[in-house]
């Protein structure tokens, strides 16, 4: 298979998106119960059909219009016809859109399960993780590859029978791996609820034909020896890494977040292996508070354009506009202790002599000016328009977790009103997904012509899953930023 037929290359956060890996909400999301929600990393139970038909399906449509329009252009009325049972959006159905640009993880899994040896290995591995009986292992071997892929993800063989827990976080494909230039870094989830995800994805990247010519470029992080013998204070020696804590700034510069999900030991190993393989020249580590509010670095900032960033004002040099706070009060209070961030930049030529940054804005300005060659002013758009309490409320619902379809055209939730207001003030066009889809279909708007636009997405249920569109995407190929 020619390497260019399934090109993998990511050298920025804002280059035009050409291919990405996603996973449509599956039936497992509808089986999250209140007593297990937090164990499965959900803050609340969500309504599956609302997520599917009124929210995520709009995400799918927009991705197809931008990346693979031939799959949907001229077919919108047909694919959205309830009489067709929405089969266009169902990975296990023959009428599924099956794009090689908007790539569905579930059909990649079903593809590799056609190989009998891989099928038996995965069944044995999943059954070992989930402590299944030997009879269950035998029964699973009799299922078709399409059905087995569904079972591995949803945990269910039927509406009534659940063999093991679902993996509802699989919709957040950002966390399972990251493409750095033309390498694929496999992640190690911090939470037990995501163990099965990591196993399935590992088999996909090492065995699916789509990644065959990149197999030697798949990087796994080994565990450190004996870490399990250490007391709890030794948790930092555990190797945990999630994609929400990795940002590819340029082909030479990578960001790694140390958070509640990514450990110091994982960062150390990633830095060493990327420098040894000469994949990047500098890596900046951002140590953020280990708080559920933040989770990953992409929950507190993402890039919109080479010279524009959206971020949470808590990490700004400016004071938050707190209600009833006068200048003296803001100065005396200073920065909240739990909002401290430590930034260290390592360079391949001399890792022992790192550079320190005082705050997040200083780093992002440096990136825009020195990595992207920006000559004018670097602009910041703040969560909740930097107004208390909207800054914190809207950051919680992923106001800072935006996905760039191309430079300056980003997807975000419609519920974050003050952040939307801040985008307007920064000169961005605001258009809702409902309106945009109709105009893309009619030809009134051409995706390639769009500039400086925030596309607001329906979000009543999706936002309750605690992840935005940056989380719900694993870019496989972006065009280089000029």
VEXKOLTOR-389067 format. One record per residue (C-alpha): residue in one letter; x, y, z. Coordinates in steps of 0.05 Angstrom, whole numbers. Layout:
BEGIN
{"a", {X, Y, Z}};
...
***
This chain:
BEGIN
{"x", {0, 0, 0}};
{"x", {28, 68, -20}};
{"x", {46, 110, 41}};
{"x", {11, 172, 12}};
{"x", {-55, 136, 3}};
{"x", {-65, 137, 79}};
{"x", {-20, 195, 96}};
{"x", {-6, 209, 170}};
{"x", {25, 276, 187}};
{"x", {8, 328, 241}};
{"x", {55, 387, 249}};
{"x", {8, 438, 282}};
{"x", {-57, 449, 319}};
{"x", {-87, 494, 265}};
{"x", {-66, 467, 197}};
{"x", {-124, 448, 151}};
{"x", {-152, 382, 176}};
{"x", {-150, 327, 124}};
{"x", {-162, 263, 163}};
{"x", {-181, 247, 235}};
{"x", {-202, 189, 278}};
{"x", {-269, 192, 314}};
{"x", {-319, 147, 349}};
{"x", {-393, 158, 345}};
{"x", {-433, 153, 410}};
{"x", {-451, 79, 419}};
{"x", {-503, 43, 461}};
{"x", {-453, 39, 519}};
{"x", {-465, 113, 533}};
{"x", {-538, 98, 545}};
{"x", {-520, 46, 598}};
{"x", {-480, 91, 645}};
{"x", {-517, 88, 711}};
{"x", {-513, 140, 767}};
{"x", {-477, 94, 815}};
{"x", {-421, 80, 765}};
{"x", {-418, 147, 728}};
{"x", {-357, 175, 764}};
{"x", {-321, 107, 762}};
{"x", {-331, 110, 687}};
{"x", {-307, 183, 687}};
{"x", {-375, 216, 674}};
{"x", {-402, 271, 718}};
{"x", {-474, 252, 701}};
{"x", {-515, 204, 660}};
{"x", {-531, 229, 590}};
{"x", {-589, 218, 542}};
{"x", {-562, 176, 485}};
{"x", {-612, 193, 430}};
{"x", {-604, 268, 442}};
{"x", {-529, 262, 437}};
{"x", {-535, 220, 374}};
{"x", {-589, 253, 333}};
{"x", {-589, 325, 357}};
{"x", {-516, 337, 373}};
{"x", {-461, 289, 351}};
{"x", {-492, 276, 283}};
{"x", {-482, 350, 267}};
{"x", {-409, 340, 284}};
{"x", {-406, 282, 235}};
{"x", {-440, 323, 181}};
{"x", {-393, 382, 188}};
{"x", {-332, 338, 188}};
{"x", {-356, 305, 123}};
{"x", {-372, 372, 89}};
{"x", {-302, 397, 106}};
{"x", {-261, 333, 96}};
{"x", {-301, 286, 51}};
{"x", {-360, 323, 19}};
{"x", {-374, 270, -33}};
{"x", {-400, 225, 24}};
{"x", {-455, 274, 43}};
{"x", {-464, 330, -8}};
{"x", {-531, 322, -42}};
{"x", {-552, 266, 5}};
{"x", {-570, 304, 68}};
{"x", {-645, 295, 63}};
{"x", {-636, 221, 51}};
{"x", {-587, 207, 107}};
{"x", {-629, 246, 157}};
{"x", {-694, 212, 137}};
{"x", {-720, 175, 199}};
{"x", {-748, 121, 153}};
{"x", {-676, 101, 138}};
{"x", {-664, 91, 213}};
{"x", {-604, 137, 211}};
{"x", {-562, 78, 186}};
{"x", {-515, 128, 154}};
{"x", {-487, 142, 223}};
{"x", {-483, 70, 250}};
{"x", {-413, 39, 244}};
{"x", {-440, -32, 246}};
{"x", {-490, -22, 188}};
{"x", {-479, -34, 114}};
{"x", {-504, 37, 99}};
{"x", {-452, 70, 145}};
{"x", {-415, 128, 111}};
{"x", {-347, 93, 120}};
{"x", {-302, 151, 102}};
{"x", {-226, 144, 97}};
{"x", {-220, 216, 119}};
{"x", {-270, 219, 176}};
{"x", {-247, 151, 202}};
{"x", {-291, 113, 250}};
{"x", {-252, 74, 302}};
{"x", {-305, 20, 308}};
{"x", {-300, -2, 235}};
{"x", {-225, -4, 240}};
{"x", {-234, -52, 298}};
{"x", {-283, -95, 260}};
{"x", {-234, -97, 201}};
{"x", {-177, -126, 242}};
{"x", {-224, -176, 276}};
{"x", {-231, -209, 208}};
{"x", {-162, -237, 221}};
{"x", {-176, -301, 262}};
{"x", {-110, -298, 301}};
{"x", {-120, -225, 321}};
{"x", {-192, -241, 339}};
{"x", {-173, -296, 387}};
{"x", {-117, -255, 418}};
{"x", {-163, -196, 431}};
{"x", {-218, -240, 459}};
{"x", {-169, -272, 507}};
{"x", {-140, -204, 527}};
{"x", {-207, -170, 538}};
{"x", {-234, -230, 577}};
{"x", {-172, -229, 621}};
{"x", {-181, -155, 636}};
{"x", {-255, -163, 650}};
{"x", {-249, -230, 688}};
{"x", {-296, -268, 641}};
{"x", {-310, -342, 645}};
{"x", {-278, -391, 597}};
{"x", {-347, -405, 567}};
{"x", {-357, -331, 552}};
{"x", {-290, -331, 516}};
{"x", {-313, -389, 473}};
{"x", {-380, -356, 459}};
{"x", {-348, -290, 437}};
{"x", {-306, -328, 386}};
{"x", {-369, -348, 349}};
{"x", {-390, -276, 337}};
{"x", {-379, -240, 271}};
{"x", {-325, -186, 269}};
{"x", {-377, -130, 265}};
{"x", {-417, -157, 324}};
{"x", {-354, -171, 365}};
{"x", {-328, -100, 354}};
{"x", {-395, -74, 381}};
{"x", {-389, -120, 442}};
{"x", {-318, -99, 457}};
{"x", {-340, -26, 458}};
{"x", {-410, -28, 488}};
{"x", {-398, -88, 534}};
{"x", {-465, -117, 511}};
{"x", {-484, -176, 468}};
{"x", {-557, -153, 466}};
{"x", {-602, -100, 496}};
{"x", {-611, -144, 557}};
{"x", {-543, -177, 566}};
{"x", {-482, -137, 590}};
{"x", {-419, -179, 596}};
{"x", {-374, -123, 622}};
{"x", {-375, -47, 629}};
{"x", {-380, -3, 568}};
{"x", {-323, 44, 549}};
{"x", {-363, 108, 543}};
{"x", {-300, 152, 540}};
{"x", {-281, 123, 472}};
{"x", {-317, 182, 440}};
{"x", {-256, 222, 465}};
{"x", {-208, 194, 413}};
{"x", {-156, 249, 427}};
{"x", {-135, 211, 490}};
{"x", {-119, 144, 458}};
{"x", {-60, 167, 417}};
{"x", {-28, 227, 383}};
{"x", {5, 238, 316}};
{"x", {70, 277, 321}};
{"x", {97, 292, 252}};
{"x", {92, 223, 220}};
{"x", {98, 183, 285}};
{"x", {41, 155, 327}};
{"x", {50, 159, 402}};
{"x", {6, 109, 439}};
{"x", {-20, 133, 505}};
{"x", {-29, 100, 573}};
{"x", {-95, 120, 606}};
{"x", {-92, 140, 679}};
{"x", {-159, 109, 698}};
{"x", {-179, 36, 699}};
{"x", {-243, 52, 661}};
{"x", {-202, 65, 599}};
{"x", {-157, 3, 601}};
{"x", {-197, -34, 548}};
{"x", {-194, 26, 501}};
{"x", {-118, 27, 503}};
{"x", {-116, -47, 487}};
{"x", {-163, -43, 427}};
{"x", {-128, 18, 399}};
{"x", {-60, -14, 405}};
{"x", {-83, -73, 363}};
{"x", {-113, -25, 311}};
{"x", {-50, 16, 301}};
{"x", {-6, -45, 297}};
{"x", {-51, -87, 252}};
{"x", {-98, -45, 209}};
{"x", {-76, -36, 135}};
{"x", {-89, 39, 142}};
{"x", {-27, 44, 186}};
{"x", {15, -10, 154}};
{"x", {67, 36, 125}};
{"x", {74, 72, 192}};
{"x", {81, 10, 236}};
{"x", {154, 25, 250}};
{"x", {133, 95, 271}};
{"x", {87, 73, 327}};
{"x", {117, 91, 394}};
{"x", {98, 55, 459}};
{"x", {120, 79, 527}};
{"x", {146, 23, 571}};
{"x", {129, 20, 645}};
{"x", {183, 34, 695}};
{"x", {207, -27, 733}};
{"x", {182, -40, 804}};
{"x", {137, 22, 807}};
{"x", {81, -22, 836}};
{"x", {124, -35, 898}};
{"x", {128, 39, 915}};
{"x", {83, 69, 968}};
{"x", {29, 118, 946}};
{"x", {79, 175, 946}};
{"x", {111, 138, 887}};
{"x", {51, 149, 842}};
{"x", {91, 198, 800}};
{"x", {134, 139, 778}};
{"x", {73, 107, 745}};
{"x", {69, 117, 670}};
{"x", {3, 150, 651}};
{"x", {-6, 193, 589}};
{"x", {-68, 219, 553}};
{"x", {-73, 256, 487}};
{"x", {-109, 316, 517}};
{"x", {-42, 333, 548}};
{"x", {-4, 333, 483}};
{"x", {-4, 389, 431}};
{"x", {37, 390, 368}};
{"x", {56, 463, 358}};
{"x", {103, 457, 299}};
{"x", {144, 400, 269}};
{"x", {199, 418, 319}};
{"x", {159, 437, 381}};
{"x", {113, 395, 426}};
{"x", {75, 412, 489}};
{"x", {64, 361, 545}};
{"x", {18, 373, 604}};
{"x", {29, 344, 673}};
{"x", {-42, 337, 700}};
{"x", {-86, 290, 740}};
{"x", {-82, 244, 679}};
{"x", {-10, 250, 655}};
{"x", {48, 233, 701}};
{"x", {117, 262, 708}};
{"x", {149, 195, 691}};
{"x", {110, 190, 626}};
{"x", {132, 260, 606}};
{"x", {204, 242, 622}};
{"x", {202, 180, 578}};
{"x", {166, 216, 521}};
{"x", {217, 272, 522}};
{"x", {276, 223, 520}};
{"x", {248, 180, 464}};
{"x", {227, 238, 420}};
{"x", {295, 271, 427}};
{"x", {331, 204, 416}};
{"x", {292, 192, 352}};
{"x", {303, 264, 330}};
{"x", {228, 274, 321}};
{"x", {225, 344, 353}};
{"x", {276, 395, 375}};
{"x", {241, 425, 436}};
{"x", {188, 402, 485}};
{"x", {152, 447, 534}};
{"x", {124, 416, 598}};
{"x", {65, 451, 631}};
{"x", {51, 427, 702}};
{"x", {-21, 446, 718}};
{"x", {-61, 434, 782}};
{"x", {-85, 362, 790}};
{"x", {-158, 381, 790}};
{"x", {-219, 350, 757}};
{"x", {-237, 421, 733}};
{"x", {-176, 421, 687}};
{"x", {-162, 347, 673}};
{"x", {-117, 361, 612}};
{"x", {-82, 422, 584}};
{"x", {-132, 425, 527}};
{"x", {-186, 442, 577}};
{"x", {-152, 507, 595}};
{"x", {-127, 530, 526}};
{"x", {-127, 513, 452}};
{"x", {-101, 548, 390}};
{"x", {-148, 584, 342}};
{"x", {-99, 616, 294}};
{"x", {-24, 626, 294}};
{"x", {-35, 691, 330}};
{"x", {-99, 676, 369}};
{"x", {-111, 630, 429}};
{"x", {-171, 615, 473}};
{"x", {-154, 605, 546}};
{"x", {-179, 606, 618}};
{"x", {-163, 673, 650}};
{"x", {-141, 641, 716}};
{"x", {-75, 627, 681}};
{"x", {-70, 697, 652}};
{"x", {-25, 754, 672}};
{"x", {-88, 796, 678}};
{"x", {-135, 794, 738}};
{"x", {-202, 761, 731}};
{"x", {-258, 812, 732}};
{"x", {-288, 787, 797}};
{"x", {-355, 815, 817}};
{"x", {-349, 871, 869}};
{"x", {-273, 866, 868}};
{"x", {-235, 932, 868}};
{"x", {-162, 938, 845}};
{"x", {-135, 935, 916}};
{"x", {-173, 871, 930}};
{"x", {-148, 838, 866}};
{"x", {-76, 856, 881}};
{"x", {-80, 832, 953}};
{"x", {-112, 767, 934}};
{"x", {-63, 755, 878}};
{"x", {-66, 690, 840}};
{"x", {-105, 634, 873}};
{"x", {-57, 581, 899}};
{"x", {-93, 525, 865}};
{"x", {-85, 559, 797}};
{"x", {-9, 557, 797}};
{"x", {23, 533, 732}};
{"x", {96, 515, 722}};
{"x", {125, 517, 651}};
{"x", {193, 487, 632}};
{"x", {220, 482, 561}};
{"x", {272, 430, 543}};
{"x", {314, 433, 480}};
{"x", {346, 373, 447}};
{"x", {413, 407, 440}};
{"x", {419, 415, 515}};
{"x", {362, 385, 558}};
{"x", {401, 401, 622}};
{"x", {392, 476, 611}};
{"x", {317, 488, 606}};
{"x", {280, 553, 596}};
{"x", {226, 575, 646}};
{"x", {163, 615, 631}};
{"x", {127, 655, 684}};
{"x", {57, 645, 658}};
{"x", {16, 613, 603}};
{"x", {7, 677, 563}};
{"x", {82, 687, 560}};
{"x", {91, 617, 531}};
{"x", {36, 625, 480}};
{"x", {62, 693, 457}};
{"x", {131, 661, 449}};
{"x", {101, 604, 408}};
{"x", {63, 652, 362}};
{"x", {123, 698, 352}};
{"x", {182, 649, 350}};
{"x", {150, 584, 325}};
{"x", {98, 613, 278}};
{"x", {133, 677, 258}};
{"x", {76, 724, 278}};
{"x", {98, 796, 272}};
{"x", {36, 833, 299}};
{"x", {0, 828, 365}};
{"x", {-17, 760, 394}};
{"x", {-90, 759, 416}};
{"x", {-125, 721, 472}};
{"x", {-198, 703, 477}};
{"x", {-217, 685, 548}};
{"x", {-267, 634, 574}};
{"x", {-330, 669, 597}};
{"x", {-301, 735, 569}};
{"x", {-258, 734, 632}};
{"x", {-317, 751, 676}};
{"x", {-332, 717, 742}};
{"x", {-368, 668, 750}};
{"x", {-377, 655, 675}};
{"x", {-303, 641, 665}};
{"x", {-305, 580, 710}};
{"x", {-375, 557, 689}};
{"x", {-359, 559, 616}};
{"x", {-290, 527, 623}};
{"x", {-325, 469, 658}};
{"x", {-367, 461, 595}};
{"x", {-306, 464, 550}};
{"x", {-304, 535, 526}};
{"x", {-228, 527, 517}};
{"x", {-231, 459, 484}};
{"x", {-239, 477, 411}};
{"x", {-222, 439, 348}};
{"x", {-193, 477, 289}};
{"x", {-219, 450, 222}};
{"x", {-171, 499, 190}};
{"x", {-135, 560, 215}};
{"x", {-187, 608, 245}};
{"x", {-247, 561, 236}};
{"x", {-262, 526, 301}};
{"x", {-317, 483, 332}};
{"x", {-344, 498, 402}};
{"x", {-407, 489, 444}};
{"x", {-466, 537, 435}};
{"x", {-480, 540, 510}};
{"x", {-418, 581, 527}};
{"x", {-451, 649, 515}};
{"x", {-399, 695, 545}};
{"x", {-343, 660, 507}};
{"x", {-383, 667, 443}};
{"x", {-389, 740, 460}};
{"x", {-313, 745, 467}};
{"x", {-304, 713, 398}};
{"x", {-352, 765, 369}};
{"x", {-312, 821, 401}};
{"x", {-249, 791, 370}};
{"x", {-280, 798, 301}};
{"x", {-303, 726, 290}};
{"x", {-366, 707, 252}};
{"x", {-411, 662, 295}};
{"x", {-454, 611, 259}};
{"x", {-493, 553, 289}};
{"x", {-483, 483, 262}};
{"x", {-556, 478, 241}};
{"x", {-551, 539, 197}};
{"x", {-482, 522, 170}};
{"x", {-501, 451, 149}};
{"x", {-560, 478, 110}};
{"x", {-517, 530, 76}};
{"x", {-461, 480, 60}};
{"x", {-513, 434, 29}};
{"x", {-544, 490, -13}};
{"x", {-476, 516, -35}};
{"x", {-489, 584, -3}};
{"x", {-426, 574, 38}};
{"x", {-363, 538, 13}};
{"x", {-323, 505, 68}};
{"x", {-256, 523, 37}};
{"x", {-274, 597, 35}};
{"x", {-292, 604, 109}};
{"x", {-247, 648, 152}};
{"x", {-247, 671, 225}};
{"x", {-309, 633, 245}};
{"x", {-333, 601, 310}};
{"x", {-382, 545, 292}};
{"x", {-427, 534, 352}};
{"x", {-451, 463, 362}};
{"x", {-512, 437, 400}};
{"x", {-489, 416, 468}};
{"x", {-543, 402, 520}};
{"x", {-521, 330, 530}};
{"x", {-451, 325, 499}};
{"x", {-423, 378, 546}};
{"x", {-445, 336, 606}};
{"x", {-396, 282, 584}};
{"x", {-339, 331, 602}};
{"x", {-303, 338, 536}};
{"x", {-304, 385, 476}};
{"x", {-289, 375, 403}};
{"x", {-214, 378, 414}};
{"x", {-224, 316, 458}};
{"x", {-270, 283, 407}};
{"x", {-218, 282, 352}};
{"x", {-152, 249, 339}};
{"x", {-122, 285, 278}};
{"x", {-85, 237, 232}};
{"x", {-67, 288, 179}};
{"x", {-65, 364, 178}};
{"x", {-36, 405, 122}};
{"x", {27, 442, 143}};
{"x", {15, 514, 164}};
{"x", {48, 561, 114}};
***
